Amino acid sequence: MSASPNTVRPGPPDLILRGARVIDPSQGIDRVTDVSFSDGKVAAIGDQLAGGANTEVRDLRGMIVTPGLIDLHTHVYWGGTSISVDAVKLARSSATATFIDAGTAGPGNFAGFRKHVIEPALPVRILPFLNLSFAGIFAFSNTVMVGECDDLRMLDLNECVRVIRDNADLMLGVKVRVGRGASGRSGIAPMDMALEVAEEVGLPLMAHLDHPPPSRLEVLSRLRPGDILTHCFRPFPNAPSAPGGGVRPEVQAARERGVIFDIGHGAGSCGFATSRAMLAAGFKPDVISSDVHVLS
């Protein structure tokens, strides 16, 4: 939303949304009021806005009107990977206008993601992190689950750098998944390799951590200011909360140096007990994201 409160463009609006709770952080608005639209754009925000004979008026009392949301962690290479959902379909029911794809595609299949999903999705916007693994998240379903970083032969740093530079108009950063499920025998090595790529291209790293090994200490100690730890409130083991309450020192140290903590809820990556403990300790996440995928 870009219109200032109570400023109306010439001519009657095409549409008025009446009586909704309007939330627009960019203007500090959070109140029950009206929003009018002309030619598909916000014309005014204010109380009891007037329309013309041909103005459509919708009563939205009890509902929320807000600019399109941004989801920092999604998997939307629909049709190209088994993990993904259809972003355009989801946008219509979730109020999400921008989907940040968290490394679904890797260097080997990013061209298809761009041509067949990202570009046709407009005006729904999809901005990607590139997976370190050549094939991205290639085996994720109810029946087949293979971590893409388990085999180091799948990780080609030069190809990652090339694809990121070739798609610099879209690319937000590098994604790596480590843990027993995602990196298996490779342990922390894929994260060190992903950091090499991120440093070379000057972009942030988003790190997934599941079950140990590696440990939260190994992962958090490597993250730089502006890097993202997703699944930041995951349940035990590798939970950020200390036994008996409080926040583990490596977690607090990472926040102090500028690491971003993202919920990345998913199917089992956000523990309610962990969340309660972290909130009780005064540690809030920086971002609440869905980690939407076919099993979530």
Beta strands, then each sheet from edge to edge (+ up, - down):
strand 1: 15-24
strand 2: 29-38
strand 3: 41-46
strand 4: 56-59
strand 5: 64-65
strand 6: 69-74
strand 7: 96-102
strand 8: 125-131
strand 9: 173-178
strand 10: 205-209
strand 11: 228-229
strand 12: 260-261
sheet 1: 3+ 2- 1+ 4+
sheet 2: 3+ 2- 1+ 5+
sheet 3: 6+ 7+ 8+ 9+ 10+ 11+ 12+
end
